Amino acid sequence: MPSKPPTTKQIAYLRVLTEHTGRTFVTPRTSREASLEIRKLKATQPDSHLERRIERHEIADAIAAGPSDSSRVSDHELTGWGSTASWSQRS
């Protein structure tokens, strides 16, 4: 029997549950996977609002500090400003 994709209501409910619990989910490919994920999230103890806020701040600080972020453009890599900016060295 071919598997059916998750319904719109299942996806919407998953989003509500993840916001409430402070967890994430991988988008399910089937309705059965969505049901299993919903059951799992309903059984999860929700994070407190404070815990989620602290975690968001920690993540934002890590992204902002990010010296190991290899995709970040550094000031020494650019010359010029705005629409006239260009790479200072071509590879």
N, C-alpha and C positions, 0 to 999 in steps of 0.2 A: 504494500500500500504506500503510495507516495506521501511524503510528509508535507504538511501545509505550513506556509510561512506564519510567523507570529502576527497576531491581530494588532490593529492600531491601539486598541484598548490595553492589550498586554504591554506594549512598548511604553505607553503613557503611564501605566501603573508602575512599571519598572523605574521610570524616571522619578516618580513621586517617592517611591521607596528608597531609592538611592539618595535623594535629597534629605529624606528623613533620617536615614541611618548613617549618612556620611560615607557611604561605600560607592564603589563603581561596579559596572558590569560590562561584559562583552556582549555586543548586540547578538541576540540569539538568531539562529538561522531557521529554526522550526518553532511551531507553537508549543511542542512538548518541551523544548529547551527553555522557552520563555516561562512556562509553568514551573519548571524546576527551579529556575532562577528566582522567581517570585516567592516560592516556598522558602528558599534559602534566605532571602532578604527579610522575609517576615519573621523568621526565627532569630535574626541578628539583633543584638542589643544596640539601640541607637547611640551614637556618640553625642556627647553634650554639645550645646552650641558653643561653649567656650573652647572645647577641644578642637572643634572644626575651625574656629577662628584662629587659634594658635597655630594649627597646622597650615592654614592658608598663608599666614604671615611668614612662617618658616620657609615655605616653598617660594614665596615672592622674594624673600631676602636671599635665598640661595640662587635664584635666577638672576637677581640684580648684581650680586657679588661675583658670580660665575666666572672665575679666572680660567676654569677648565672648559668653558663653553667654546668649542672650536668653531661654531657657526656664527659667533658674534663678530661684527665688524669693528675693528679697533680704529682709533683716531689716526694712527700713523699709516693706515691703509688707504685713506682718502685724501684728496686735495680738492679745494673749492667748497662752495656752499650751495645748498638748494639744487636748482635745476642745472647748475654748472659743475656740480660735484662729479668727480671721476676717480677711478682707482689710481693710486700713486705708482703702482708697479704692475705691469702686465706679466702674466705667467706664460 
